[in-house]
Amino acid sequence: MTELRMTLSTVAAEFNDRVSKEAQPETPIGEPSKAALVEHANLLLSDRRIRRQFLPADLFHEPAWDMLLVLFVARGEHLPMNVKTLVSFSDAPITTSQRWIEQLHKLNLINRVSDPVDRRRMEISLSHQGDQAMSAYLRALIRNATYNADAQ
């Protein structure tokens, strides 16, 4: 009975978290939309993959950053993400990736929720704080790019 109660609590917490995330205020006029931010994050991920084709990948080894970008895109596209899938996007060994997942969780940038059906699976998502930080960063990048384009 206690196990069922814990599972239901976990599911309820995840549900409440998702509902609160969906109830975000509308984008202020002049600010990029959430869809534009997700598109920009996808472009950054694409740029990172292209860079690896021409230069040694070890020069740009940032598994935590890759994970944050992937989680931001997954959240924007309403895609679930588990540890195994997230690790595959990080281009790092499993143990390194798992250490980064732990660190990102300690920094409250991601949420970890056990799968109620298969307790061996851990679902990972960007936390509200992580989403806010990534959104602010991507907005700043877009504003900077727009400013530089206007200045030319």
PyMOL commands that set and color helices and strands:
alter all, ss='L'
color gray80, all
select helices_A, chain A and resi 2-22+34-54+57-60+63-76+83-90+94-106+128-151
alter helices_A, ss='H'
color red, helices_A
select strands_A, chain A and resi 110-114+122-126
alter strands_A, ss='S'
color yellow, strands_A
deselect
rebuild
show_as cartoon
